[in-house]
Amino acid sequence: MDVQGFTAPGFEAVAEVFARNFERYDEAGAAFAAYRHGEPVVDLWGGTADPSSGRPWHKDTLQLVFSGAKGLTAACVLLLTERGLLDLDAPAARYWPEFAAAGKGRITVGEILSHQARLPGVQAPFSTEELLDHQHMAKLLAAQAPTQDPRAGFIYHALTWGWLTGELVRRVDGRTVGALLAEEFARPLGLDVWLGLPDEEHHRAATTLAGPDVLQPHAEDDDPLLALIRNPLLTPDAPALWNSAAFRRAEFPAVGAHVTARSMARFYSCLAQGGELDGVRVLQPATVELARRELRRGVASLWGSPMAYGAGFELRTELALFGPPPDTFGHAGAGGSRHGAWPSEGIGFSYAMNLTRADFPERRPLDLLDALYDAVHPCDLAAVPSRHPCKGIPNRGAIQLNWAPGGR
């Protein structure tokens, strides 16, 4: 595998793990990046961006990261709380009066951010065109009653989270989340991240692929809650939508971000340092702490896996899906992407790939995060237990590594 990019001294093993992911897990195309104390220490990419044409993954290839978008959107919401335009403890209907319909008048902004709004799906029928129309979907949710199923008190709102938060942003600020993200975060920090990809940038987007068992066959669910949360972006014909100009163009706050791993790592590096990077402050330290303040922790009733949320960000659980440090936070994306911060280590990281998988836990990002942790905390492997985060890298044969150790 021809890996491009660079690693800082001491981080070379991360590149080896990145390269071996292609043979271990049949990676198609991917990128992984990390910053430490505001400086890049890993910036790697390789593989194929579009298998049908053979187009390789380039330094500036953009990847759809699905729910990786939620971390970007959460930062936009938190900026508005910092400016006094939103209050996490206030009812959402204070800012969006129509939302009070059907018994939702007491649902708070914080409950929406932490997946406690009891609106995990849209009950009214909608077309694909309507799915990409933010205001239409927000209107449907404003009229909908929260489900009374006891399992829905804390349940992941895969798509609806974006229409709910996005409408709150629009109501108090006047801008869409995509516009706010561009003006308040992307441009000041020099980030190549997009919610609503301009047509002139579509040529840089990788083709997102569905791996085994990712897509769900069309079916009728006897369980009303399962029927409500069935994701229209995981149907058998969904990949055509993922890669369409209409989807790329749409501002989809929950699942529509197109990014480079480099820029997502830079974004989380900024958060790891309290909201400032290279002399540019985008959030106050207290706002970043608010982002990490636990709002709800529990077990997903339908899947039995632990969940923990702050103000829109995933927090660490016993599964350690964002790496070994206890203060990790960030957001994963469907199919395997992983983006987050280790504040105690001053690290921001991002893994983006175009081959989605249904594996859980997903080993591709976890192997990279273990290697990243090892680089920050080198240890004597002979002196630590086998389950210690420090893990040796097995010799899996010769791999062509064209990254530049110690350089850019």
Contacts in CASP RR format, 6 or more apart in sequence:
PFRMAT RR
TARGET T0000
AUTHOR 0000-0000-0000
METHOD contacts of the structure
MODEL  1
MDVQGFTAPGFEAVAEVFARNFERYDEAGAAFAAYRHGEPVVDLWGGTAD
PSSGRPWHKDTLQLVFSGAKGLTAACVLLLTERGLLDLDAPAARYWPEFA
AAGKGRITVGEILSHQARLPGVQAPFSTEELLDHQHMAKLLAAQAPTQDP
RAGFIYHALTWGWLTGELVRRVDGRTVGALLAEEFARPLGLDVWLGLPDE
EHHRAATTLAGPDVLQPHAEDDDPLLALIRNPLLTPDAPALWNSAAFRRA
EFPAVGAHVTARSMARFYSCLAQGGELDGVRVLQPATVELARRELRRGVA
SLWGSPMAYGAGFELRTELALFGPPPDTFGHAGAGGSRHGAWPSEGIGFS
YAMNLTRADFPERRPLDLLDALYDAVHPCDLAAVPSRHPCKGIPNRGAIQ
LNWAPGGR
1 19 0 8 1.000
1 22 0 8 1.000
1 23 0 8 1.000
1 46 0 8 1.000
1 47 0 8 1.000
1 399 0 8 1.000
1 400 0 8 1.000
2 46 0 8 1.000
2 47 0 8 1.000
2 400 0 8 1.000
2 402 0 8 1.000
3 15 0 8 1.000
3 18 0 8 1.000
3 19 0 8 1.000
3 44 0 8 1.000
3 45 0 8 1.000
3 46 0 8 1.000
3 399 0 8 1.000
3 400 0 8 1.000
3 401 0 8 1.000
3 402 0 8 1.000
3 403 0 8 1.000
4 44 0 8 1.000
4 45 0 8 1.000
4 46 0 8 1.000
4 59 0 8 1.000
4 402 0 8 1.000
4 403 0 8 1.000
5 43 0 8 1.000
5 44 0 8 1.000
5 45 0 8 1.000
5 59 0 8 1.000
5 402 0 8 1.000
5 403 0 8 1.000
5 404 0 8 1.000
5 408 0 8 1.000
6 40 0 8 1.000
6 42 0 8 1.000
6 43 0 8 1.000
6 44 0 8 1.000
6 403 0 8 1.000
6 404 0 8 1.000
6 405 0 8 1.000
6 406 0 8 1.000
6 407 0 8 1.000
6 408 0 8 1.000
7 14 0 8 1.000
7 15 0 8 1.000
7 41 0 8 1.000
7 42 0 8 1.000
7 43 0 8 1.000
7 44 0 8 1.000
7 403 0 8 1.000
7 404 0 8 1.000
7 405 0 8 1.000
7 406 0 8 1.000
8 36 0 8 1.000
8 39 0 8 1.000
8 40 0 8 1.000
8 41 0 8 1.000
8 42 0 8 1.000
8 406 0 8 1.000
8 407 0 8 1.000
9 405 0 8 1.000
9 406 0 8 1.000
10 375 0 8 1.000
10 378 0 8 1.000
11 34 0 8 1.000
11 41 0 8 1.000
11 42 0 8 1.000
11 372 0 8 1.000
11 375 0 8 1.000
12 405 0 8 1.000
13 371 0 8 1.000
13 374 0 8 1.000
13 375 0 8 1.000
13 393 0 8 1.000
14 32 0 8 1.000
14 34 0 8 1.000
14 42 0 8 1.000
14 44 0 8 1.000
14 368 0 8 1.000
14 371 0 8 1.000
14 372 0 8 1.000
14 375 0 8 1.000
15 42 0 8 1.000
15 44 0 8 1.000
15 401 0 8 1.000
15 403 0 8 1.000
15 405 0 8 1.000
16 371 0 8 1.000
16 393 0 8 1.000
16 399 0 8 1.000
16 401 0 8 1.000
17 367 0 8 1.000
17 368 0 8 1.000
17 370 0 8 1.000
17 371 0 8 1.000
17 393 0 8 1.000
18 30 0 8 1.000
18 32 0 8 1.000
18 44 0 8 1.000
18 368 0 8 1.000
19 399 0 8 1.000
19 401 0 8 1.000
20 393 0 8 1.000
20 396 0 8 1.000
20 399 0 8 1.000
21 27 0 8 1.000
21 30 0 8 1.000
21 364 0 8 1.000
21 367 0 8 1.000
21 368 0 8 1.000
22 29 0 8 1.000
22 30 0 8 1.000
22 46 0 8 1.000
22 47 0 8 1.000
23 396 0 8 1.000
23 399 0 8 1.000
24 363 0 8 1.000
24 367 0 8 1.000
24 396 0 8 1.000
25 357 0 8 1.000
25 363 0 8 1.000
25 364 0 8 1.000
26 355 0 8 1.000
27 47 0 8 1.000
27 353 0 8 1.000
27 355 0 8 1.000
27 364 0 8 1.000
28 47 0 8 1.000
28 48 0 8 1.000
28 51 0 8 1.000
28 209 0 8 1.000
28 353 0 8 1.000
28 354 0 8 1.000
28 355 0 8 1.000
29 45 0 8 1.000
29 46 0 8 1.000
29 47 0 8 1.000
29 48 0 8 1.000
29 49 0 8 1.000
29 57 0 8 1.000
29 206 0 8 1.000
29 353 0 8 1.000
29 354 0 8 1.000
29 355 0 8 1.000
30 45 0 8 1.000
30 46 0 8 1.000
30 47 0 8 1.000
30 57 0 8 1.000
30 351 0 8 1.000
30 352 0 8 1.000
30 353 0 8 1.000
30 354 0 8 1.000
30 355 0 8 1.000
30 364 0 8 1.000
31 44 0 8 1.000
31 45 0 8 1.000
31 46 0 8 1.000
31 57 0 8 1.000
31 61 0 8 1.000
31 63 0 8 1.000
31 260 0 8 1.000
31 261 0 8 1.000
31 262 0 8 1.000
31 350 0 8 1.000
31 351 0 8 1.000
31 352 0 8 1.000
31 353 0 8 1.000
32 42 0 8 1.000
32 44 0 8 1.000
32 45 0 8 1.000
32 261 0 8 1.000
32 349 0 8 1.000
32 350 0 8 1.000
32 351 0 8 1.000
32 352 0 8 1.000
32 368 0 8 1.000
33 40 0 8 1.000
33 42 0 8 1.000
33 43 0 8 1.000
33 44 0 8 1.000
33 260 0 8 1.000
33 261 0 8 1.000
33 262 0 8 1.000
33 264 0 8 1.000
33 265 0 8 1.000
33 266 0 8 1.000
33 349 0 8 1.000
33 350 0 8 1.000
34 40 0 8 1.000
34 41 0 8 1.000
34 42 0 8 1.000
34 265 0 8 1.000
34 347 0 8 1.000
34 348 0 8 1.000
34 349 0 8 1.000
34 350 0 8 1.000
34 372 0 8 1.000
35 41 0 8 1.000
35 265 0 8 1.000
35 266 0 8 1.000
35 268 0 8 1.000
35 269 0 8 1.000
35 272 0 8 1.000
35 347 0 8 1.000
35 348 0 8 1.000
35 349 0 8 1.000
36 269 0 8 1.000
36 345 0 8 1.000
36 346 0 8 1.000
36 347 0 8 1.000
36 348 0 8 1.000
36 376 0 8 1.000
37 273 0 8 1.000
37 346 0 8 1.000
38 269 0 8 1.000
38 273 0 8 1.000
38 277 0 8 1.000
38 278 0 8 1.000
38 346 0 8 1.000
40 262 0 8 1.000
40 265 0 8 1.000
40 266 0 8 1.000
40 408 0 8 1.000
41 375 0 8 1.000
42 349 0 8 1.000
42 372 0 8 1.000
43 261 0 8 1.000
43 262 0 8 1.000
43 408 0 8 1.000
44 403 0 8 1.000
45 57 0 8 1.000
45 58 0 8 1.000
45 59 0 8 1.000
45 61 0 8 1.000
45 261 0 8 1.000
46 56 0 8 1.000
46 57 0 8 1.000
47 56 0 8 1.000
47 57 0 8 1.000
48 54 0 8 1.000
48 55 0 8 1.000
48 56 0 8 1.000
48 57 0 8 1.000
49 55 0 8 1.000
49 56 0 8 1.000
49 57 0 8 1.000
49 58 0 8 1.000
49 61 0 8 1.000
49 206 0 8 1.000
49 207 0 8 1.000
49 354 0 8 1.000
50 206 0 8 1.000
50 207 0 8 1.000
51 207 0 8 1.000
51 209 0 8 1.000
52 207 0 8 1.000
57 206 0 8 1.000
58 204 0 8 1.000
60 192 0 8 1.000
60 204 0 8 1.000
60 260 0 8 1.000
61 204 0 8 1.000
61 205 0 8 1.000
61 206 0 8 1.000
61 260 0 8 1.000
62 192 0 8 1.000
62 194 0 8 1.000
62 197 0 8 1.000
62 201 0 8 1.000
62 204 0 8 1.000
62 205 0 8 1.000
62 206 0 8 1.000
62 258 0 8 1.000
62 259 0 8 1.000
62 260 0 8 1.000
63 205 0 8 1.000
63 206 0 8 1.000
63 208 0 8 1.000
63 258 0 8 1.000
63 259 0 8 1.000
63 260 0 8 1.000
63 261 0 8 1.000
63 337 0 8 1.000
63 352 0 8 1.000
63 353 0 8 1.000
63 354 0 8 1.000
64 205 0 8 1.000
64 206 0 8 1.000
64 208 0 8 1.000
64 242 0 8 1.000
64 248 0 8 1.000
64 256 0 8 1.000
64 257 0 8 1.000
64 258 0 8 1.000
65 256 0 8 1.000
65 257 0 8 1.000
65 258 0 8 1.000
65 259 0 8 1.000
65 264 0 8 1.000
65 333 0 8 1.000
65 337 0 8 1.000
65 339 0 8 1.000
65 352 0 8 1.000
66 233 0 8 1.000
66 255 0 8 1.000
66 256 0 8 1.000
66 257 0 8 1.000
66 333 0 8 1.000
66 334 0 8 1.000
66 335 0 8 1.000
66 337 0 8 1.000
67 158 0 8 1.000
67 254 0 8 1.000
67 255 0 8 1.000
67 331 0 8 1.000
67 332 0 8 1.000
67 333 0 8 1.000
67 334 0 8 1.000
68 255 0 8 1.000
68 257 0 8 1.000
68 264 0 8 1.000
68 331 0 8 1.000
68 332 0 8 1.000
68 333 0 8 1.000
68 337 0 8 1.000
68 339 0 8 1.000
69 195 0 8 1.000
69 252 0 8 1.000
69 253 0 8 1.000
69 254 0 8 1.000
69 255 0 8 1.000
69 256 0 8 1.000
69 257 0 8 1.000
69 331 0 8 1.000
70 161 0 8 1.000
70 162 0 8 1.000
70 253 0 8 1.000
70 254 0 8 1.000
70 255 0 8 1.000
70 312 0 8 1.000
70 313 0 8 1.000
70 331 0 8 1.000
71 312 0 8 1.000
71 313 0 8 1.000
71 330 0 8 1.000
71 331 0 8 1.000
71 339 0 8 1.000
72 177 0 8 1.000
72 181 0 8 1.000
72 185 0 8 1.000
72 193 0 8 1.000
72 195 0 8 1.000
72 257 0 8 1.000
72 267 0 8 1.000
73 162 0 8 1.000
73 165 0 8 1.000
73 166 0 8 1.000
73 169 0 8 1.000
73 177 0 8 1.000
73 181 0 8 1.000
73 195 0 8 1.000
73 253 0 8 1.000
73 254 0 8 1.000
73 312 0 8 1.000
74 113 0 8 1.000
74 165 0 8 1.000
74 291 0 8 1.000
74 311 0 8 1.000
74 312 0 8 1.000
74 313 0 8 1.000
74 331 0 8 1.000
75 181 0 8 1.000
75 185 0 8 1.000
75 267 0 8 1.000
75 271 0 8 1.000
75 282 0 8 1.000
75 283 0 8 1.000
75 291 0 8 1.000
76 169 0 8 1.000
76 177 0 8 1.000
76 178 0 8 1.000
76 180 0 8 1.000
76 181 0 8 1.000
76 184 0 8 1.000
76 185 0 8 1.000
77 86 0 8 1.000
77 109 0 8 1.000
77 113 0 8 1.000
77 165 0 8 1.000
77 168 0 8 1.000
77 169 0 8 1.000
77 311 0 8 1.000
77 312 0 8 1.000
78 283 0 8 1.000
78 287 0 8 1.000
78 288 0 8 1.000
78 290 0 8 1.000
78 291 0 8 1.000
78 311 0 8 1.000
79 180 0 8 1.000
79 184 0 8 1.000
79 282 0 8 1.000
79 283 0 8 1.000
79 287 0 8 1.000
80 86 0 8 1.000
80 169 0 8 1.000
80 172 0 8 1.000
80 173 0 8 1.000
81 87 0 8 1.000
81 88 0 8 1.000
81 109 0 8 1.000
81 287 0 8 1.000
81 290 0 8 1.000
81 311 0 8 1.000
82 283 0 8 1.000
82 284 0 8 1.000
82 287 0 8 1.000
85 172 0 8 1.000
85 173 0 8 1.000
86 95 0 8 1.000
86 109 0 8 1.000
86 168 0 8 1.000
86 172 0 8 1.000
87 94 0 8 1.000
87 109 0 8 1.000
88 108 0 8 1.000
88 109 0 8 1.000
88 110 0 8 1.000
88 113 0 8 1.000
88 290 0 8 1.000
88 295 0 8 1.000
88 311 0 8 1.000
89 108 0 8 1.000
89 109 0 8 1.000
89 110 0 8 1.000
90 108 0 8 1.000
90 109 0 8 1.000
91 100 0 8 1.000
91 105 0 8 1.000
91 106 0 8 1.000
91 107 0 8 1.000
91 108 0 8 1.000
91 109 0 8 1.000
92 99 0 8 1.000
92 104 0 8 1.000
92 105 0 8 1.000
92 107 0 8 1.000
92 108 0 8 1.000
92 109 0 8 1.000
92 112 0 8 1.000
92 164 0 8 1.000
92 168 0 8 1.000
93 99 0 8 1.000
93 100 0 8 1.000
93 104 0 8 1.000
93 105 0 8 1.000
93 107 0 8 1.000
95 109 0 8 1.000
95 168 0 8 1.000
95 171 0 8 1.000
95 172 0 8 1.000
96 142 0 8 1.000
96 167 0 8 1.000
96 168 0 8 1.000
96 171 0 8 1.000
98 139 0 8 1.000
98 142 0 8 1.000
98 143 0 8 1.000
99 105 0 8 1.000
99 107 0 8 1.000
99 141 0 8 1.000
99 142 0 8 1.000
99 167 0 8 1.000
101 142 0 8 1.000
101 143 0 8 1.000
102 143 0 8 1.000
102 144 0 8 1.000
102 145 0 8 1.000
102 146 0 8 1.000
103 145 0 8 1.000
103 146 0 8 1.000
104 117 0 8 1.000
104 119 0 8 1.000
104 145 0 8 1.000
104 146 0 8 1.000
107 117 0 8 1.000
107 118 0 8 1.000
107 146 0 8 1.000
109 168 0 8 1.000
110 116 0 8 1.000
110 295 0 8 1.000
110 311 0 8 1.000
111 117 0 8 1.000
111 295 0 8 1.000
112 161 0 8 1.000
112 164 0 8 1.000
112 165 0 8 1.000
112 168 0 8 1.000
113 161 0 8 1.000
113 165 0 8 1.000
113 295 0 8 1.000
113 309 0 8 1.000
113 310 0 8 1.000
113 311 0 8 1.000
113 312 0 8 1.000
114 295 0 8 1.000
114 296 0 8 1.000
114 309 0 8 1.000
114 310 0 8 1.000
114 311 0 8 1.000
114 312 0 8 1.000
115 154 0 8 1.000
115 155 0 8 1.000
115 156 0 8 1.000
115 157 0 8 1.000
115 161 0 8 1.000
115 296 0 8 1.000
115 307 0 8 1.000
115 309 0 8 1.000
116 153 0 8 1.000
116 154 0 8 1.000
116 295 0 8 1.000
116 296 0 8 1.000
117 146 0 8 1.000
117 157 0 8 1.000
117 160 0 8 1.000
117 164 0 8 1.000
118 146 0 8 1.000
118 147 0 8 1.000
118 148 0 8 1.000
118 152 0 8 1.000
118 153 0 8 1.000
118 155 0 8 1.000
119 141 0 8 1.000
119 144 0 8 1.000
119 146 0 8 1.000
119 147 0 8 1.000
119 157 0 8 1.000
119 160 0 8 1.000
119 164 0 8 1.000
120 147 0 8 1.000
120 152 0 8 1.000
120 155 0 8 1.000
120 156 0 8 1.000
120 157 0 8 1.000
120 158 0 8 1.000
120 160 0 8 1.000
120 225 0 8 1.000
120 228 0 8 1.000
120 229 0 8 1.000
121 157 0 8 1.000
121 159 0 8 1.000
121 160 0 8 1.000
121 228 0 8 1.000
121 229 0 8 1.000
122 137 0 8 1.000
122 140 0 8 1.000
122 141 0 8 1.000
122 144 0 8 1.000
122 159 0 8 1.000
122 160 0 8 1.000
123 140 0 8 1.000
123 144 0 8 1.000
123 228 0 8 1.000
124 140 0 8 1.000
124 143 0 8 1.000
124 144 0 8 1.000
126 136 0 8 1.000
126 137 0 8 1.000
126 140 0 8 1.000
128 232 0 8 1.000
128 241 0 8 1.000
129 246 0 8 1.000
130 136 0 8 1.000
130 137 0 8 1.000
131 137 0 8 1.000
131 232 0 8 1.000
132 246 0 8 1.000
132 247 0 8 1.000
132 250 0 8 1.000
132 252 0 8 1.000
134 163 0 8 1.000
134 166 0 8 1.000
134 167 0 8 1.000
134 170 0 8 1.000
134 176 0 8 1.000
134 250 0 8 1.000
134 251 0 8 1.000
134 252 0 8 1.000
134 253 0 8 1.000
135 167 0 8 1.000
137 160 0 8 1.000
137 163 0 8 1.000
138 163 0 8 1.000
138 164 0 8 1.000
138 166 0 8 1.000
138 167 0 8 1.000
141 160 0 8 1.000
141 163 0 8 1.000
141 164 0 8 1.000
141 167 0 8 1.000
142 167 0 8 1.000
146 152 0 8 1.000
147 224 0 8 1.000
147 225 0 8 1.000
147 228 0 8 1.000
149 224 0 8 1.000
149 225 0 8 1.000
151 225 0 8 1.000
151 301 0 8 1.000
151 302 0 8 1.000
152 225 0 8 1.000
152 301 0 8 1.000
154 296 0 8 1.000
154 298 0 8 1.000
154 300 0 8 1.000
154 301 0 8 1.000
154 307 0 8 1.000
155 225 0 8 1.000
155 229 0 8 1.000
155 300 0 8 1.000
155 301 0 8 1.000
155 302 0 8 1.000
156 229 0 8 1.000
156 300 0 8 1.000
156 307 0 8 1.000
157 164 0 8 1.000
157 254 0 8 1.000
158 229 0 8 1.000
158 231 0 8 1.000
158 254 0 8 1.000
158 255 0 8 1.000
158 334 0 8 1.000
159 231 0 8 1.000
159 232 0 8 1.000
159 233 0 8 1.000
159 254 0 8 1.000
159 255 0 8 1.000
160 254 0 8 1.000
161 253 0 8 1.000
161 254 0 8 1.000
162 177 0 8 1.000
162 252 0 8 1.000
162 253 0 8 1.000
162 254 0 8 1.000
162 255 0 8 1.000
163 253 0 8 1.000
163 254 0 8 1.000
165 177 0 8 1.000
165 253 0 8 1.000
165 254 0 8 1.000
166 176 0 8 1.000
166 177 0 8 1.000
166 253 0 8 1.000
169 175 0 8 1.000
169 176 0 8 1.000
169 177 0 8 1.000
169 180 0 8 1.000
169 253 0 8 1.000
170 176 0 8 1.000
170 177 0 8 1.000
173 180 0 8 1.000
175 183 0 8 1.000
176 195 0 8 1.000
176 251 0 8 1.000
177 195 0 8 1.000
177 251 0 8 1.000
177 253 0 8 1.000
178 194 0 8 1.000
178 195 0 8 1.000
178 196 0 8 1.000
178 251 0 8 1.000
178 253 0 8 1.000
181 193 0 8 1.000
181 195 0 8 1.000
182 194 0 8 1.000
184 282 0 8 1.000
185 191 0 8 1.000
185 193 0 8 1.000
185 267 0 8 1.000
185 282 0 8 1.000
186 192 0 8 1.000
186 193 0 8 1.000
186 194 0 8 1.000
186 263 0 8 1.000
188 280 0 8 1.000
188 282 0 8 1.000
189 266 0 8 1.000
189 267 0 8 1.000
189 270 0 8 1.000
189 277 0 8 1.000
189 278 0 8 1.000
189 280 0 8 1.000
189 282 0 8 1.000
190 263 0 8 1.000
190 266 0 8 1.000
191 259 0 8 1.000
191 263 0 8 1.000
191 264 0 8 1.000
191 266 0 8 1.000
191 267 0 8 1.000
192 259 0 8 1.000
192 260 0 8 1.000
192 262 0 8 1.000
192 263 0 8 1.000
193 257 0 8 1.000
193 258 0 8 1.000
193 259 0 8 1.000
193 260 0 8 1.000
193 263 0 8 1.000
193 264 0 8 1.000
193 267 0 8 1.000
194 201 0 8 1.000
194 257 0 8 1.000
194 258 0 8 1.000
194 259 0 8 1.000
195 251 0 8 1.000
195 252 0 8 1.000
195 253 0 8 1.000
195 256 0 8 1.000
195 257 0 8 1.000
196 248 0 8 1.000
196 249 0 8 1.000
196 250 0 8 1.000
196 251 0 8 1.000
196 252 0 8 1.000
196 256 0 8 1.000
196 258 0 8 1.000
197 205 0 8 1.000
197 248 0 8 1.000
197 249 0 8 1.000
197 258 0 8 1.000
198 249 0 8 1.000
199 245 0 8 1.000
199 249 0 8 1.000
201 258 0 8 1.000
202 245 0 8 1.000
202 248 0 8 1.000
205 243 0 8 1.000
205 248 0 8 1.000
205 258 0 8 1.000
206 354 0 8 1.000
207 243 0 8 1.000
207 354 0 8 1.000
208 239 0 8 1.000
208 242 0 8 1.000
208 243 0 8 1.000
208 354 0 8 1.000
208 356 0 8 1.000
209 239 0 8 1.000
209 354 0 8 1.000
209 355 0 8 1.000
209 356 0 8 1.000
210 238 0 8 1.000
210 239 0 8 1.000
210 356 0 8 1.000
211 355 0 8 1.000
211 356 0 8 1.000
211 357 0 8 1.000
211 358 0 8 1.000
212 357 0 8 1.000
212 358 0 8 1.000
213 358 0 8 1.000
214 234 0 8 1.000
214 335 0 8 1.000
214 356 0 8 1.000
214 357 0 8 1.000
214 358 0 8 1.000
215 234 0 8 1.000
215 235 0 8 1.000
215 236 0 8 1.000
215 238 0 8 1.000
215 239 0 8 1.000
216 230 0 8 1.000
216 231 0 8 1.000
216 234 0 8 1.000
216 235 0 8 1.000
216 236 0 8 1.000
217 236 0 8 1.000
218 235 0 8 1.000
218 236 0 8 1.000
220 227 0 8 1.000
221 227 0 8 1.000
221 230 0 8 1.000
225 302 0 8 1.000
226 302 0 8 1.000
229 302 0 8 1.000
232 238 0 8 1.000
233 241 0 8 1.000
233 242 0 8 1.000
233 255 0 8 1.000
233 334 0 8 1.000
234 334 0 8 1.000
241 247 0 8 1.000
247 256 0 8 1.000
248 258 0 8 1.000
250 256 0 8 1.000
255 333 0 8 1.000
255 334 0 8 1.000
259 350 0 8 1.000
259 352 0 8 1.000
260 352 0 8 1.000
261 350 0 8 1.000
261 351 0 8 1.000
261 352 0 8 1.000
262 350 0 8 1.000
263 350 0 8 1.000
264 339 0 8 1.000
264 340 0 8 1.000
264 350 0 8 1.000
264 352 0 8 1.000
265 339 0 8 1.000
265 348 0 8 1.000
265 349 0 8 1.000
265 350 0 8 1.000
266 277 0 8 1.000
266 348 0 8 1.000
267 339 0 8 1.000
267 350 0 8 1.000
268 330 0 8 1.000
268 339 0 8 1.000
268 340 0 8 1.000
268 341 0 8 1.000
268 348 0 8 1.000
268 349 0 8 1.000
268 350 0 8 1.000
269 277 0 8 1.000
269 341 0 8 1.000
269 346 0 8 1.000
269 347 0 8 1.000
269 348 0 8 1.000
270 276 0 8 1.000
270 277 0 8 1.000
270 282 0 8 1.000
270 283 0 8 1.000
271 283 0 8 1.000
271 288 0 8 1.000
271 291 0 8 1.000
271 340 0 8 1.000
271 341 0 8 1.000
271 343 0 8 1.000
271 348 0 8 1.000
272 341 0 8 1.000
272 342 0 8 1.000
272 343 0 8 1.000
272 345 0 8 1.000
272 346 0 8 1.000
272 347 0 8 1.000
272 348 0 8 1.000
273 346 0 8 1.000
274 283 0 8 1.000
274 285 0 8 1.000
274 288 0 8 1.000
274 343 0 8 1.000
275 281 0 8 1.000
275 282 0 8 1.000
275 283 0 8 1.000
275 284 0 8 1.000
275 285 0 8 1.000
275 287 0 8 1.000
275 288 0 8 1.000
276 282 0 8 1.000
290 311 0 8 1.000
291 310 0 8 1.000
291 311 0 8 1.000
291 312 0 8 1.000
291 313 0 8 1.000
291 329 0 8 1.000
292 310 0 8 1.000
292 313 0 8 1.000
292 315 0 8 1.000
292 327 0 8 1.000
292 329 0 8 1.000
292 343 0 8 1.000
293 310 0 8 1.000
293 311 0 8 1.000
294 308 0 8 1.000
294 309 0 8 1.000
294 310 0 8 1.000
294 315 0 8 1.000
295 309 0 8 1.000
295 310 0 8 1.000
295 311 0 8 1.000
296 307 0 8 1.000
296 308 0 8 1.000
296 309 0 8 1.000
296 310 0 8 1.000
297 306 0 8 1.000
297 307 0 8 1.000
297 308 0 8 1.000
297 309 0 8 1.000
297 315 0 8 1.000
297 317 0 8 1.000
298 306 0 8 1.000
298 307 0 8 1.000
298 308 0 8 1.000
299 305 0 8 1.000
299 306 0 8 1.000
299 307 0 8 1.000
300 306 0 8 1.000
300 307 0 8 1.000
305 319 0 8 1.000
305 360 0 8 1.000
306 317 0 8 1.000
306 318 0 8 1.000
306 319 0 8 1.000
307 314 0 8 1.000
307 317 0 8 1.000
308 314 0 8 1.000
308 315 0 8 1.000
308 316 0 8 1.000
308 317 0 8 1.000
309 315 0 8 1.000
310 329 0 8 1.000
312 331 0 8 1.000
313 329 0 8 1.000
313 330 0 8 1.000
313 331 0 8 1.000
314 321 0 8 1.000
314 322 0 8 1.000
314 329 0 8 1.000
314 330 0 8 1.000
314 331 0 8 1.000
314 332 0 8 1.000
315 328 0 8 1.000
315 329 0 8 1.000
316 322 0 8 1.000
316 323 0 8 1.000
316 325 0 8 1.000
316 326 0 8 1.000
316 327 0 8 1.000
316 328 0 8 1.000
316 329 0 8 1.000
319 361 0 8 1.000
320 328 0 8 1.000
321 332 0 8 1.000
321 338 0 8 1.000
321 361 0 8 1.000
321 366 0 8 1.000
322 328 0 8 1.000
322 329 0 8 1.000
322 330 0 8 1.000
322 332 0 8 1.000
322 338 0 8 1.000
322 340 0 8 1.000
322 342 0 8 1.000
322 369 0 8 1.000
323 342 0 8 1.000
323 366 0 8 1.000
323 369 0 8 1.000
323 370 0 8 1.000
323 373 0 8 1.000
323 389 0 8 1.000
324 369 0 8 1.000
324 370 0 8 1.000
324 373 0 8 1.000
324 389 0 8 1.000
325 342 0 8 1.000
325 344 0 8 1.000
325 345 0 8 1.000
325 373 0 8 1.000
326 344 0 8 1.000
327 342 0 8 1.000
327 343 0 8 1.000
327 344 0 8 1.000
328 340 0 8 1.000
328 341 0 8 1.000
328 342 0 8 1.000
329 340 0 8 1.000
329 341 0 8 1.000
329 343 0 8 1.000
330 339 0 8 1.000
330 340 0 8 1.000
330 341 0 8 1.000
331 339 0 8 1.000
331 340 0 8 1.000
332 338 0 8 1.000
332 339 0 8 1.000
332 365 0 8 1.000
333 339 0 8 1.000
334 356 0 8 1.000
335 356 0 8 1.000
335 357 0 8 1.000
335 358 0 8 1.000
335 362 0 8 1.000
336 351 0 8 1.000
336 353 0 8 1.000
336 356 0 8 1.000
336 357 0 8 1.000
336 362 0 8 1.000
336 364 0 8 1.000
336 365 0 8 1.000
337 350 0 8 1.000
337 351 0 8 1.000
337 352 0 8 1.000
337 353 0 8 1.000
337 365 0 8 1.000
338 349 0 8 1.000
338 350 0 8 1.000
338 351 0 8 1.000
338 362 0 8 1.000
338 365 0 8 1.000
338 369 0 8 1.000
339 349 0 8 1.000
339 350 0 8 1.000
339 351 0 8 1.000
339 352 0 8 1.000
340 348 0 8 1.000
340 349 0 8 1.000
340 350 0 8 1.000
341 347 0 8 1.000
341 348 0 8 1.000
341 349 0 8 1.000
342 348 0 8 1.000
342 349 0 8 1.000
345 376 0 8 1.000
347 372 0 8 1.000
347 376 0 8 1.000
349 369 0 8 1.000
349 372 0 8 1.000
351 364 0 8 1.000
351 365 0 8 1.000
351 368 0 8 1.000
351 369 0 8 1.000
353 364 0 8 1.000
357 364 0 8 1.000
370 389 0 8 1.000
370 391 0 8 1.000
371 391 0 8 1.000
371 393 0 8 1.000
373 389 0 8 1.000
373 390 0 8 1.000
374 389 0 8 1.000
374 390 0 8 1.000
374 391 0 8 1.000
374 392 0 8 1.000
377 389 0 8 1.000
377 390 0 8 1.000
378 390 0 8 1.000
379 388 0 8 1.000
379 390 0 8 1.000
381 390 0 8 1.000
381 391 0 8 1.000
381 392 0 8 1.000
384 390 0 8 1.000
END
